[in-house]
C-alpha cells in the first residue's frame, strides 16, 4: 500500500502550476456546436498538443525534476514515446542525461523526437512493459535513477495542473461539469486530474478510459489488486499497459468514480471526430476520452462533459490509416 501522506495533493498541484515551463500551461478548452449535436451532449476538450512535445507529459516531468536534486545520476525510464519526450525535455533544461527504453516496434516519430531532445533511446522487447522491465534492470545495474511513469506523486501533480486550469476556465465561462473522461494508461493523468476535481468540483464524476484490449488497469481497479494481462494489443500505444503501477492504483481509490472501456474502432472514429469538429490531429491514446463520449453516449446524454486531448504525435502512415490524410 502507498503511504497516504505521499499521494498527489492540492498543494503540490498549485506549486507545480507555478513552476512548470509556461510552454506547457494554459492550454485551450474547446467546444463546437456540431460536435455537441453529433454526440447529444456538451463536450469541452482540453487541447494538450500545442507544446514542444505535442503531449501533456511535459507538465509532470518538469515538475518531477523540479522536486529532485539539481544534479545526480542519469535518469532512466521506459516510454511509448510521449513520457520519454517529456523527461528528455526536462532533463536537457537541467543538464541531466535521460536514457529511455522503448519497445522495438515503438512509434518511430516518437523515437526520433526523444533523440532530438537529447535522450539516448534503447529499443528492447515487443511492448512497453517489456521495455520497462529492462529499463528497471538496467538502472539498477548501472546505479542510475529509475523514473517510472505513474509511480511518483510529482508526475501526477504536474498532470493535475490540467484540471486546475480546466476548473478555472469552466468557472469563468459558467460551465458546470457533470463528468470528465480521462485516458488511463499508467495512471498519472487520471489520478492528478482526479485529485483536483474531487476537491474543487466534487459533483463532477471522474471516469478513466482504457482500451478494451488493454484492460489491466480496469481489472486491477475493480479487484483492488494488481492484475496483469498477457498482452495489450491496441492501436493506442499510450494506454497499452499490461502491468499496472501499484502507486497509481492506490491513488485511484480516492480520485476515480468509474473506468470505462472503448474499442479500437471507436478510437479511430474519435480521431476522425476530433479532426472533423475541432480541426486537430490527435493520436489514438489522446482520443480515448472522445471515444468514450462516442461509445457511451447514452450514459452521457444531455450532460456537460470534459475530456483531455492529451497527445498528437502521429506518423504520416498513421495519418493516412486513421484520418485518410494523403499528405
For each residue, the residues with C-beta under 8 A, 3 or more apart:
1: 250
2: 6 7 246 247 250 251
3: 6
4: 7
5:
6: 2 3 153
7: 2 4 153 195 250 251 254
8: 12 13 153 156 157 160 191 192 195 251 255
9: 12 13 153 157 195
10: 13 14 195 196 199
11: 14 15
12: 8 9 15 16 63 153 154 157 160
13: 8 9 10 16 17 157 160 161 163 164 192 195 196
14: 10 11 17 18 164
15: 11 12 18 19 63 157
16: 12 13 19 20 59 63 66 154 157 158 160 161
17: 13 14 20 25 161 164 165
18: 14 15
19: 15 16 62 63 66
20: 16 17 24 25 58 59 62 63 66 158 161
21: 24 25 58 62 93
22: 25 26
23: 51 52 58
24: 20 21 27 51 56 58 59 62
25: 17 20 21 22 59 161 165
26: 22 165
27: 24 46 47 48 50 51 162 165
28: 46 47 50
29: 44 45 46 47 165 166 169 170 173 306
30: 44 45 47 278
31: 35 36 42 43 44 45
32: 35 36 277 278
33: 36 37
34: 37 38 277
35: 31 32 38 39 43 273 277 278
36: 31 32 33 39 40 41 42 43
37: 33 34 40
38: 34 35 273 277
39: 35 36 43 293 294 297 300
40: 36 37 297 300 301 302
41: 36 293 297 300 301 302 303 304 305
42: 31 36 303 304 305
43: 31 35 36 39 290 293 305 306 307
44: 29 30 31 166 170 175 177 304 305 306 307
45: 29 30 31 274 278 289 290 306 307 308 309
46: 27 28 29 162 165 166 306 307 308 309
47: 27 28 29 30 50 278 280 309
48: 27 51 55 56 162 286 308 309 310 311
49: 54 55 280 281 282 286 309 310 311 312
50: 27 28 47 54
51: 23 24 27 48 54 55 58
52: 23 58 89
53: 57 58 82 85 86 89 113 117 313
54: 49 50 51 82 311 312 313
55: 48 49 51 58 82 85 86 286 310 311 312 313
56: 24 48 59 60 82 159 162 189 308 310 311
57: 53 60 61 82 83 85 86 87 149 311
58: 20 21 23 24 51 52 53 55 61 62 85 86 89 90
59: 16 20 24 25 56 62 63 86 158 159 161 162
60: 56 57 63 64 83 86 149 154 155 156 157 158 159 188 192
61: 57 58 64 65 83 86 87 89 90 155 158
62: 19 20 21 24 58 59 65 66 86 89 90 93 158
63: 12 15 16 19 20 59 60 66 67 154 155 157 158 161
64: 60 61 67 68 90 147 152 154 155 158
65: 61 62 68 75 87 90 91 93 94 96
66: 16 19 20 62 63 154
67: 63 64 154
68: 64 65 72 145
69: 72
70: 94
71: 95 96
72: 68 69 96 145
73: 143 144 145
74: 96 97 98 99 142 144 145
75: 65 87 91 96 97 98 99 144 145 147
76: 98 99 100 101 135 138 139 142 144 145 146 147
77: 83 84 87 98 99 100 101 135 146 147 148 149
78: 84 100 101 102 128 131 132 134 135 136 148 149
79: 82 83 84 85 87 100 101 102 110 114 128 131 149
80: 83 84 102 103 106 107 110 128 237 238 240 285
81: 84 85 102 106 107 109 110 111 113 114 237 238 313
82: 53 54 55 56 57 79 85 86 110 238 311 313
83: 57 60 61 77 79 80 86 87 149 186
84: 77 78 79 80 81 87 88 98 100 102 110 114 119 121
85: 53 55 57 58 79 81 82 88 89 110 113 114 117 119
86: 53 55 57 58 59 60 61 62 82 83 89 90
87: 57 61 65 75 77 79 83 84 90 91 98 100 119 147
88: 84 85 91 92 98 100 114 117 118 119
89: 52 53 58 61 62 85 86 92 93 117
90: 58 61 62 64 65 86 87 93 94
91: 65 75 87 88 94 96 97 98 118 119
92: 88 89 95 96 98 117 118
93: 21 62 65 89 90
94: 65 70 90 91
95: 71 92
96: 65 71 72 74 75 91 92
97: 74 75 91 118 120
98: 74 75 76 77 84 87 88 91 92 118 119 120
99: 74 75 76 77 119 120 121 122 135 138 144
100: 76 77 78 79 84 87 88 114 119 120 121 122 135
101: 76 77 78 79 121 122 123 124 131 132 134 135 138
102: 78 79 80 81 84 106 110 111 114 121 122 123 124 128 131
103: 80 106 123 124 125 126 127 128 130 131
104: 123 124 125 126
105: 126 127
106: 80 81 102 103 110 111 123 131 237
107: 80 81 110 111 237 313 315 318
108: 111 112 315
109: 81 112 113 313 314 315
110: 79 80 81 82 84 85 102 106 107 113 114 313
111: 81 102 106 107 108 114 115 121 123
112: 108 109 115 116
113: 53 81 85 109 110 116 117 313
114: 79 81 84 85 88 100 102 110 111 117 119 121
115: 111 112 118 119 120 121
116: 112 113
117: 53 85 88 89 92 113 114
118: 88 91 92 97 98 115
119: 84 85 87 88 91 98 99 100 114 115
120: 97 98 99 100 115
121: 84 99 100 101 102 111 114 115
122: 99 100 101 102 134 135 138
123: 101 102 103 104 106 111 131
124: 101 102 103 104 130 131 134 135
125: 103 104 129 130 131 133 134
126: 103 104 105 130
127: 103 105 130 131 231 232 240 242
128: 78 79 80 102 103 131 132 232 237 240 241
129: 125 132 133 228 232 241 242 243
130: 103 124 125 126 127 133 134
131: 78 79 101 102 103 106 123 124 125 127 128 134 135
132: 78 101 128 129 135 136 148 243
133: 125 129 130 136 137
134: 78 101 122 124 125 130 131 137 138
135: 76 77 78 99 100 101 122 124 131 132 138 139 146
136: 78 132 133 139 140 146 148
137: 133 134 140 141
138: 76 99 101 122 134 135 141 142 144
139: 76 135 136 142 143 144 145 146
140: 136 137 143 146
141: 137 138
142: 74 76 138 139
143: 73 139 140
144: 73 74 75 76 99 138 139
145: 68 72 73 74 75 76 139
146: 76 77 135 136 139 140
147: 64 75 76 77 87 152
148: 77 78 132 136 151 152 186 245
149: 57 60 77 78 79 83 155 185 186 188 245
150: 155 156 185 186 187 188 245 247 248
151: 148 155 186 245 246 247 248
152: 64 147 148 155 156 188 247
153: 6 7 8 9 12 156 157
154: 12 16 60 63 64 66 67 157 158
155: 60 61 63 64 149 150 151 152 158 159 188 192
156: 8 60 150 152 153 159 160 187 188 189 191 192 195 248 251
157: 8 9 12 13 15 16 60 63 153 154 160 161 192 195
158: 16 20 59 60 61 62 63 64 154 155 161 188 192
159: 56 59 60 155 156 162 188 189 191 192 193
160: 8 12 13 16 156 157 163 164 192 193 195 196
161: 13 16 17 20 25 59 63 157 158 164 165 192
162: 27 46 48 56 59 159 165 166 189 192 193 308
163: 13 160 166 167 180 192 193 194 195 196 197 200
164: 13 14 17 160 161 167 168 196 200
165: 17 25 26 27 29 46 161 162 168 169
166: 29 44 46 162 163 169 170 180 306
167: 163 164 170 171 196 197 200 201
168: 164 165 171 172
169: 29 165 166 172 173 175
170: 29 44 166 167 173 175 176 177 201 306
171: 167 168 174 175
172: 168 169
173: 29 169 170
174: 171
175: 44 169 170 171 304
176: 170 203 304
177: 44 170 180 201 204 304 305 306
178: 203 204 205 300 303 304 305
179: 204 205 206 207 300 303 305 306
180: 163 166 177 193 197 204 205 206 207 305 306 307 308
181: 207 209 260 288 289 290 292 293 305 306 307
182: 189 190 193 194 206 207 208 209 289 307 308
183: 189 190 208 209 236 238 239 285 286 288 289 308 310
184: 187 189 190 208 209 210 217 218 239 259 288
185: 149 150 189 217 238 239 240 241 285
186: 83 148 149 150 151 241 245 248
187: 150 156 184 190 191 217 244 245 247 248 249 251 252
188: 60 149 150 152 155 156 158 159 191 192 248
189: 56 156 159 162 182 183 184 185 192 193 308 310
190: 182 183 184 187 193 194 206 208 248 252 255 256
191: 8 156 159 187 188 194 195 248 251 252 255 256
192: 8 13 60 155 156 157 158 159 160 161 162 163 188 189 195 196
193: 159 160 162 163 180 182 189 190 196 197 206 255 308
194: 163 182 190 191 197 198 206 251 252 254 255 256
195: 7 8 9 10 13 156 157 160 163 191 192 198 199 251 255
196: 10 13 160 163 164 167 192 193 199 200
197: 163 167 180 193 194 200 201 202 204 206 255
198: 194 195 202 206 254 255
199: 10 195 196 202
200: 163 164 167 196 197
201: 167 170 177 197 204
202: 197 198 199
203: 176 178
204: 177 178 179 180 197 201 306
205: 178 179 180 257 258
206: 179 180 182 190 193 194 197 198 255 256 257 258
207: 179 180 181 182 256 257 258 259 260 292
208: 182 183 184 190 217 218 221 252 256 258 259 260
209: 181 182 183 184 239 259 260 261 262 288 289 291 292
210: 184 214 215 216 217 218 239 259 260 261 262 288
211: 214 215 232 234 236 239 240 261 262 263 264 267 288
212: 215 234 261 262 263 264
213: 231 232 233 234 264
214: 210 211 229 232 233 234 236 239 240 241 242
215: 210 211 212 218 219 229 261
216: 210 219 220 227 228 229 232 241 242 243 244
217: 184 185 187 208 210 220 221 241 244 248 249 259
218: 184 208 210 215 221 222 259 261
219: 215 216 222 223 227 229
220: 216 217 223 224 225 226 227 244 249
221: 208 217 218 224 249 252 256 259
222: 218 219 259
223: 219 220 227
224: 220 221 249 253
225: 220
226: 220 243 244 246 249
227: 216 219 220 223 244
228: 129 216 242 243 244
229: 214 215 216 219 232 242
230: 242
231: 127 213 242
232: 127 128 129 211 213 214 216 229 240 241 242
233: 213 214 240
234: 211 212 213 214 237 239 240 264 267 284
235: 264 267 268 284 322
236: 183 211 214 239 240 264 267 283 284 285 287 288
237: 80 81 106 107 128 234 240 283 284 285
238: 80 81 82 183 185 283 284 285 286 310 311
239: 183 184 185 209 210 211 214 234 236 285 288
240: 80 127 128 185 211 214 232 233 234 236 237 285
241: 128 129 185 186 214 216 217 232 244
242: 127 129 214 216 228 229 230 231 232
243: 129 132 216 226 228
244: 187 216 217 220 226 227 228 241 248 249
245: 148 149 150 151 186 187 248 249
246: 2 151 226 249 250
247: 2 150 151 152 187 250 251
248: 150 151 156 186 187 188 190 191 217 244 245 251 252
249: 187 217 220 221 224 226 244 245 246 252 253
250: 1 2 7 246 247 253
251: 2 7 8 156 187 191 194 195 247 248 254 255
252: 187 190 191 194 208 221 248 249 255 256
253: 224 249 250 256
254: 7 194 198 251
255: 8 190 191 193 194 195 197 198 206 251 252
256: 190 191 194 206 207 208 221 252 253 259
257: 205 206 207
258: 205 206 207 208
259: 184 207 208 209 210 217 218 221 222 256
260: 181 207 208 209 210 292 295 296
261: 209 210 211 212 215 218
262: 209 210 211 212 266 267 270 288 291 292 294 295
263: 211 212 266 267 291 295
264: 211 212 213 234 235 236 267 268 284
265: 268 269
266: 262 263 269 270 291 294 295
267: 211 234 235 236 262 263 264 270 271 284 287 288 291
268: 235 264 265 271 272 284 322
269: 265 266 272 273 291 294
270: 262 266 267 273 274 282 287 288 290 291 293 294
271: 267 268 274 275 281 282 283 284 287 322 323
272: 268 269 275 276 322 323 324
273: 35 38 269 270 276 277 287 290 294
274: 45 270 271 277 278 280 281 282 287 290 309
275: 271 272 278 279 280 281 282 323
276: 272 273
277: 32 34 35 38 273 274
278: 30 32 35 45 47 274 275 309
279: 275
280: 47 49 274 275 309 312
281: 49 271 274 275 312 314 319 323
282: 49 270 271 274 275 286 287 290 309 311 312
283: 236 237 238 271 286 287 311 312 313 314 318
284: 234 235 236 237 238 264 267 268 271 287 288 322
285: 80 183 185 236 237 238 239 240 288 310 311
286: 48 49 55 183 238 282 283 308 309 310 311 312
287: 236 267 270 271 273 274 282 283 284 290 291 309
288: 181 183 184 209 210 211 236 239 262 267 270 284 285 291 292
289: 45 181 182 183 209 292 293 307 308 309
290: 43 45 181 270 273 274 282 287 293 294 307 309
291: 209 262 263 266 267 269 270 287 288 294 295
292: 181 207 209 260 262 288 289 295 296 307
293: 39 41 43 181 270 289 290 296 297 300 305 307
294: 39 262 266 269 270 273 290 291 297
295: 260 262 263 266 291 292
296: 260 292 293 299 300
297: 39 40 41 293 294 300 301
298: 301
299: 296
300: 39 40 41 178 179 293 296 297 303 305
301: 40 41 297 298
302: 40 41
303: 41 42 178 179 300
304: 41 42 44 175 176 177 178
305: 41 42 43 44 177 178 179 180 181 293 300
306: 29 43 44 45 46 166 170 177 179 180 181 204
307: 43 44 45 46 180 181 182 289 290 292 293
308: 45 46 48 56 162 180 182 183 189 193 286 289
309: 45 46 47 48 49 274 278 280 282 286 287 289 290 312
310: 48 49 55 56 183 189 238 285 286
311: 48 49 54 55 56 57 82 238 282 283 285 286
312: 49 54 55 280 281 282 283 286 309
313: 53 54 55 81 82 107 109 110 113 283
314: 109 281 283 318 319 322
315: 107 108 109 318 319
316: 319 320 327
317: 320 321
318: 107 283 314 315 321 322
319: 281 314 315 316 322 323 325 327
320: 316 317 323 324 325 326
321: 317 318
322: 235 268 271 272 284 314 318 319
323: 271 272 275 281 319 320
324: 272 320
325: 319 320
326: 320
327: 316 319
